[in-house]
Amino acid sequence: MDDPAEFKAEKASGGKRVLKNFNELQGRLTAEALKALNDGELKLLAEALGHVGLFRGDKDVARAFEALFRELGSRELISREAAGYLQLAYIDARMFSEARELLEKYPQYDLNFVPEVLDAAGPTAGRKVYEIDPEVALIKSAAVPQLDKGSQVLFVGSVFCNISVNSAAFIEGNEALKGLASNFIALSNNFAPAQLAKWNKAHSIKFRLPYDRGGWAGFDLSRTPGIYMLRDGKVVYQLDGWDISGGARLAEGLFRAGLLDFDGYVETLKYAADSLSAAGESFEDRVAAGREIYALLSPKVKKAELKKASDKTLETAFYLAADALINGASLKPLKEISRLFSEMERRGSVKKNIAENLYDYYLDSREFKAAAALAKKYPDFKYPPVPEMIRNKRTAGPAHRVYEVQAGGVRAEVTKLEPWAGPKIIVTGVPGCGATKRAFGDIEKDPALSELFSRHGVFITWNSYFKSVAAWNEKHATKAYIAYLRSDWPELGVYSSPVFYFFKDGKLLETSRGGWGDAAGMAEKLKGLKAIGLLWEPEKVNSGLMN
């Protein structure tokens, strides 16, 4: 027979081939074949068969493990692990009497408690589950609502899996979803009655056990989690696992299944975005998730949906789209932002902060005429002035254009930073950012670094802070510019503040995001300076980079 070690190797890669191998070998796992294996091979095969149960829990797997277990017993190799695998095989096959007998025979191995089982549903047509008694003394079969009518969510997970627990916490913590508890059918892919009973007492999502795998054909019961959104029996959206965009994708599935209207959909997207900040996810991950939120939201910002939306929903959607505009290279979100604002105007519900923010978004998108028209339409609000613009004839083409701000910020010339030879440091950020101020304060206190940055450095900001840039240039030797468009600077794709980019002969060699003052961040900047050949005398650097 095949080398059992192959089972173990495939187990690490997900187990699908483990199952394939078992299906091929099933009829060949005879007593004679098992006797021919050495002890090490027999133990590997036990582990592999234990894993097969995750993908195929039926009596054939259980009987195959019985034969293997007998051979282990004949060699006095029975262990807690092997007994546990056999009991799980029994449980997955719903052979509860055998699982209970094994527990009684090997009390020293602390196997799973198996409660009494009552088949209360009997031969009911359709899918069935086992419901867990709160006192864990009994599990009883029950029919579940027909999945071919209405809208339901099938949630497959495990109380032992942090990802499943996190996704369930998202669902239970979101006000927009609290009325949907009856639409959720939660199945546990772990047989753990005590833990499930404890969970069910504390949570609105109540886990049950699948009656058998065959009754749930079409759903992968090994997923943790697997979330299926159904409408009239058809899976309209499916989540395999849960990542930083899980909440937004769940909202999409619930919307498609008809379980959320536009108001609930937008509220859930907002909850998804806020959850990432609360969980301390990195800036880059939050930006990536924000872009996906916008991609999901964008097709739904239509007149028909907006007319039905509440004022709160319009404002929430406005800022969700704005996040994608602020933190992305594309200007596409401006279309949805403007459409949402138009609906607010139609209702006469324009707020001061909304109009002033839209003005800023127009400036950051370089839509100066639209900004001027907005300011004229709502003259009672406050807007930063737009300087006189001078276009340099040499700026044709989309490469590396900037606004060079003149003294006082009253005039700005569109120019191009010509391709450079040798080393170049580009720092992106916001002039008023505290971390950026600290970074340049330290740089300018250090004679060696100050000289390097004044000769080879450029500071570029994306925002239209013309007066702030003019004030910066009066105080700092590293000159600041405003990027003409983000698309002019495809190399500079991170929009936190500050970010250091290290170029050599026009080629980006290193990038360092933030981290000013901590050892790891400083090491990144040293690495960048060395990569472009500017740190050949590190002993001259006294700002703390070398400490």
QUIGIJO-V607679 format. One record per residue. RES is the residue in one letter. OMEGA is omega in degrees with one decimal (999 if undefined). NEAR is the number of other ideal C-beta (glycine too) atoms within 12 Angstrom. Layout:
# QUIGIJO-V607679
RES_OMEGA_NEAR ; RES_OMEGA_NEAR
This chain:
# QUIGIJO-V607679
M_-178.7_24 ; D_178.2_23 ; D_-179.8_18 ; P_178.3_33 ; A_178.8_23 ; E_177.0_23 ; F_-175.2_37 ; K_179.6_25 ; A_-178.3_20 ; E_178.7_26 ; K_-177.6_29 ; A_-176.9_16 ; S_172.8_13 ; G_171.5_17 ; G_-178.4_26 ; K_-179.7_21 ; R_173.5_23 ; V_179.7_36 ; L_178.9_28 ; K_179.9_20 ; N_179.1_31 ; F_179.8_38 ; N_179.4_20 ; E_-173.9_17 ; L_-170.0_28 ; Q_-177.5_24 ; G_-177.2_14 ; R_179.0_20 ; L_-179.0_37 ; T_178.1_19 ; A_-179.3_17 ; E_-179.4_12 ; A_-180.0_22 ; L_178.0_33 ; K_-177.4_20 ; A_-179.5_16 ; L_172.5_31 ; N_-174.7_17 ; D_-178.9_20 ; G_179.1_16 ; E_-179.3_28 ; L_179.5_35 ; K_177.8_29 ; L_179.7_28 ; L_177.4_43 ; A_178.7_44 ; E_-179.3_31 ; A_179.8_41 ; L_175.0_47 ; G_179.6_38 ; H_179.7_36 ; V_-178.9_41 ; G_177.4_41 ; L_-175.2_31 ; F_-177.7_30 ; R_179.5_31 ; G_179.4_36 ; D_-174.1_26 ; K_178.2_23 ; D_177.8_26 ; V_-179.3_38 ; A_-179.3_33 ; R_177.3_23 ; A_179.9_36 ; F_175.1_45 ; E_-179.3_32 ; A_179.3_31 ; L_-179.5_43 ; F_177.2_38 ; R_179.6_23 ; E_175.0_32 ; L_179.2_30 ; G_179.9_22 ; S_179.6_16 ; R_-177.5_22 ; E_-179.5_10 ; L_-179.7_25 ; I_-179.8_26 ; S_176.2_24 ; R_-179.4_19 ; E_-178.9_23 ; A_178.5_35 ; A_177.9_34 ; G_177.1_28 ; Y_-179.3_38 ; L_179.7_42 ; Q_177.6_38 ; L_176.9_36 ; A_175.8_41 ; Y_-177.2_35 ; I_179.9_43 ; D_177.2_39 ; A_-178.2_31 ; R_174.3_33 ; M_-170.1_30 ; F_179.4_33 ; S_179.1_18 ; E_179.5_27 ; A_179.5_35 ; R_178.7_22 ; E_178.8_19 ; L_177.4_34 ; L_-179.5_26 ; E_-177.7_17 ; K_-176.5_18 ; Y_-178.4_24 ; P_-177.3_14 ; Q_-174.6_12 ; Y_174.5_20 ; D_-179.5_13 ; L_-178.2_29 ; N_170.4_31 ; F_179.6_27 ; V_-179.3_31 ; P_174.4_29 ; E_-176.0_20 ; V_177.9_27 ; L_178.9_18 ; D_-174.1_22 ; A_-177.0_20 ; A_-178.4_24 ; G_-176.3_13 ; P_-179.1_12 ; T_176.4_17 ; A_178.7_12 ; G_-175.8_20 ; R_-178.9_33 ; K_178.3_32 ; V_166.8_35 ; Y_174.8_37 ; E_-171.9_34 ; I_176.3_37 ; D_-178.3_24 ; P_180.0_19 ; E_172.4_15 ; V_180.0_23 ; A_-171.1_17 ; L_163.8_22 ; I_-177.0_39 ; K_-177.8_25 ; S_179.0_29 ; A_175.1_26 ; A_177.0_24 ; V_178.3_31 ; P_178.6_22 ; Q_-178.3_17 ; L_-178.2_29 ; D_179.0_18 ; K_176.2_14 ; G_-175.7_21 ; S_177.9_31 ; Q_173.2_35 ; V_173.2_43 ; L_-177.8_39 ; F_177.7_46 ; V_-177.1_41 ; G_-177.7_43 ; S_177.2_32 ; V_178.0_37 ; F_-175.8_19 ; C_-179.1_25 ; N_-178.9_16 ; I_175.9_26 ; S_-179.7_34 ; V_179.9_27 ; N_-179.4_29 ; S_177.3_41 ; A_178.6_39 ; A_177.2_28 ; F_-177.8_38 ; I_-176.3_41 ; E_-177.7_25 ; G_-175.1_24 ; N_-177.5_33 ; E_-177.6_16 ; A_-176.2_32 ; L_-173.3_35 ; K_177.9_20 ; G_-175.1_17 ; L_-174.8_32 ; A_-177.8_21 ; S_179.2_19 ; N_-178.9_32 ; F_170.4_38 ; I_-175.6_38 ; A_178.5_40 ; L_176.0_44 ; S_174.6_41 ; N_170.9_36 ; N_176.0_30 ; F_-178.2_41 ; A_-173.2_27 ; P_-177.5_35 ; A_-179.1_23 ; Q_179.6_25 ; L_177.4_37 ; A_178.3_29 ; K_178.4_18 ; W_-174.4_31 ; N_177.5_28 ; K_-172.2_17 ; A_-170.7_18 ; H_176.7_26 ; S_173.8_24 ; I_-175.5_37 ; K_179.8_30 ; F_170.4_41 ; R_179.1_37 ; L_176.0_45 ; P_179.9_36 ; Y_173.3_33 ; D_-179.0_27 ; R_-177.5_30 ; G_-179.9_19 ; G_-179.7_26 ; W_177.6_29 ; A_-178.9_12 ; G_178.1_20 ; F_179.7_29 ; D_-177.1_29 ; L_176.9_36 ; S_-178.8_33 ; R_174.5_30 ; T_-8.8_30 ; P_166.2_44 ; G_-175.2_35 ; I_-177.2_43 ; Y_174.8_38 ; M_-174.5_36 ; L_174.1_34 ; R_-177.4_24 ; D_174.4_16 ; G_-178.0_21 ; K_175.8_20 ; V_-178.6_26 ; V_178.4_24 ; Y_-176.3_29 ; Q_175.1_27 ; L_174.8_37 ; D_-175.2_23 ; G_-176.0_25 ; W_179.5_32 ; D_-175.5_24 ; I_178.6_32 ; S_-176.4_32 ; G_-178.9_35 ; G_179.4_42 ; A_179.5_41 ; R_175.0_33 ; L_177.7_45 ; A_179.5_44 ; E_-179.3_33 ; G_179.9_38 ; L_176.9_43 ; F_-179.7_33 ; R_179.8_27 ; A_179.9_34 ; G_-179.3_24 ; L_176.0_32 ; L_168.0_33 ; D_-176.0_23 ; F_178.3_34 ; D_179.9_27 ; G_178.5_31 ; Y_-178.7_41 ; V_178.3_43 ; E_179.7_32 ; T_174.3_42 ; L_178.7_45 ; K_178.7_33 ; Y_177.9_33 ; A_179.3_44 ; A_-179.7_42 ; D_-179.3_27 ; S_179.7_32 ; L_178.3_32 ; S_-179.0_20 ; A_-178.5_16 ; A_178.4_21 ; G_177.9_11 ; E_-177.5_24 ; S_178.4_18 ; F_-178.1_24 ; E_179.3_21 ; D_179.1_22 ; R_177.5_30 ; V_179.8_30 ; A_178.8_27 ; A_178.5_34 ; G_177.4_37 ; R_178.3_32 ; E_176.1_31 ; I_178.9_45 ; Y_-178.7_38 ; A_177.9_26 ; L_-176.9_35 ; L_-169.2_45 ; S_-177.1_29 ; P_-175.8_18 ; K_179.4_33 ; V_-179.6_38 ; K_-175.8_20 ; K_-176.3_15 ; A_179.4_12 ; E_-175.3_27 ; L_179.7_31 ; K_-179.8_19 ; K_-173.5_19 ; A_174.7_33 ; S_176.9_22 ; D_179.0_23 ; K_179.9_20 ; T_178.7_34 ; L_-178.8_35 ; E_179.6_32 ; T_179.4_33 ; A_177.9_43 ; F_-176.7_41 ; Y_173.7_34 ; L_177.3_42 ; A_179.4_43 ; A_178.0_34 ; D_179.2_36 ; A_177.9_39 ; L_-176.5_38 ; I_-172.0_33 ; N_-178.4_33 ; G_-179.4_30 ; A_-175.3_25 ; S_175.4_23 ; L_-176.7_25 ; K_-178.8_23 ; P_-179.9_35 ; L_179.2_32 ; K_179.3_25 ; E_177.6_38 ; I_-179.6_42 ; S_180.0_30 ; R_177.3_31 ; L_179.1_43 ; F_179.2_37 ; S_177.9_24 ; E_176.0_32 ; M_177.9_32 ; E_-179.9_21 ; R_-179.8_17 ; R_-175.0_19 ; G_-174.9_9 ; S_-178.8_22 ; V_177.9_28 ; K_-179.2_22 ; K_-176.3_16 ; N_178.9_18 ; I_-178.8_32 ; A_-179.4_31 ; E_176.7_23 ; N_177.5_32 ; L_176.0_42 ; Y_178.2_35 ; D_-179.9_31 ; Y_176.2_37 ; Y_179.8_31 ; L_-178.3_35 ; D_176.4_38 ; S_179.4_34 ; R_175.2_30 ; E_-171.9_25 ; F_178.8_27 ; K_178.8_15 ; A_177.8_26 ; A_179.9_31 ; A_180.0_19 ; A_178.8_19 ; L_-179.9_31 ; A_178.7_25 ; K_-177.4_15 ; K_-179.9_18 ; Y_-171.1_24 ; P_-176.6_13 ; D_-179.9_12 ; F_-176.5_22 ; K_-179.6_15 ; Y_173.8_27 ; P_-178.2_24 ; P_176.2_22 ; V_-177.5_32 ; P_172.5_27 ; E_-176.9_18 ; M_176.3_26 ; I_179.5_17 ; R_178.1_20 ; N_-178.7_20 ; K_-177.9_11 ; R_-172.2_15 ; T_178.3_24 ; A_-179.6_12 ; G_-171.2_17 ; P_-172.0_16 ; A_165.8_21 ; H_174.9_31 ; R_179.4_30 ; V_167.7_35 ; Y_174.1_42 ; E_-172.0_32 ; V_179.9_38 ; Q_-173.0_23 ; A_178.5_17 ; G_178.7_18 ; G_-177.3_28 ; V_177.7_17 ; R_177.6_21 ; A_-179.0_36 ; E_175.1_25 ; V_-179.6_32 ; T_-177.8_27 ; K_171.9_26 ; L_-173.0_31 ; E_175.5_17 ; P_-173.5_14 ; W_172.1_21 ; A_177.9_13 ; G_-174.9_17 ; P_176.5_31 ; K_175.3_37 ; I_175.0_41 ; I_176.6_40 ; V_176.1_44 ; T_179.8_38 ; G_-179.3_39 ; V_-176.3_30 ; P_-177.6_38 ; G_-178.7_19 ; C_-177.9_26 ; G_-179.8_17 ; A_178.4_27 ; T_178.0_32 ; K_179.7_25 ; R_-178.3_23 ; A_-178.2_42 ; F_173.9_35 ; G_178.5_23 ; D_-179.7_26 ; I_-174.2_37 ; E_173.4_23 ; K_-177.4_18 ; D_-175.5_25 ; P_-177.5_17 ; A_-179.9_25 ; L_-179.8_37 ; S_178.8_24 ; E_180.0_19 ; L_-176.4_36 ; F_179.0_38 ; S_-178.6_21 ; R_-171.2_19 ; H_-174.1_32 ; G_175.0_38 ; V_175.7_37 ; F_-177.8_43 ; I_175.0_44 ; T_-179.9_39 ; W_-173.5_42 ; N_-176.1_33 ; S_179.6_36 ; Y_-172.1_36 ; F_-179.8_35 ; K_179.0_27 ; S_178.6_28 ; V_177.7_38 ; A_178.7_29 ; A_177.4_19 ; W_-175.0_33 ; N_176.0_29 ; E_-174.4_18 ; K_-169.5_18 ; H_178.6_27 ; A_176.6_23 ; T_-171.7_35 ; K_-179.6_29 ; A_176.3_42 ; Y_171.1_40 ; I_179.1_45 ; A_179.8_41 ; Y_172.1_33 ; L_178.7_28 ; R_179.2_32 ; S_175.2_23 ; D_-172.8_27 ; W_-177.6_32 ; P_179.7_17 ; E_-172.9_27 ; L_-169.5_36 ; G_-179.1_24 ; V_-170.5_31 ; Y_170.8_35 ; S_-174.6_30 ; S_-6.2_33 ; P_172.2_43 ; V_-177.9_40 ; F_177.3_50 ; Y_-176.8_38 ; F_-176.3_37 ; F_171.1_34 ; K_-178.4_23 ; D_176.6_16 ; G_-177.8_20 ; K_179.2_18 ; L_-178.0_26 ; L_-177.9_25 ; E_175.6_30 ; T_176.7_30 ; S_-177.6_33 ; R_173.3_31 ; G_176.0_31 ; G_-179.2_27 ; W_178.5_33 ; G_177.5_20 ; D_-171.6_19 ; A_-177.4_15 ; A_-179.9_15 ; G_178.9_26 ; M_178.2_29 ; A_177.2_21 ; E_-177.6_25 ; K_173.3_44 ; L_179.6_29 ; K_179.0_23 ; G_179.1_36 ; L_178.4_40 ; K_-176.5_24 ; A_-178.2_27 ; I_171.9_33 ; G_-178.1_21 ; L_-177.3_33 ; L_179.7_28 ; W_176.7_15 ; E_-175.1_17 ; P_-178.4_23 ; E_179.0_10 ; K_-177.2_19 ; V_-173.3_29 ; N_-172.8_18 ; S_-176.6_29 ; G_178.1_23 ; L_-174.7_35 ; M_-175.9_21 ; N_999_15
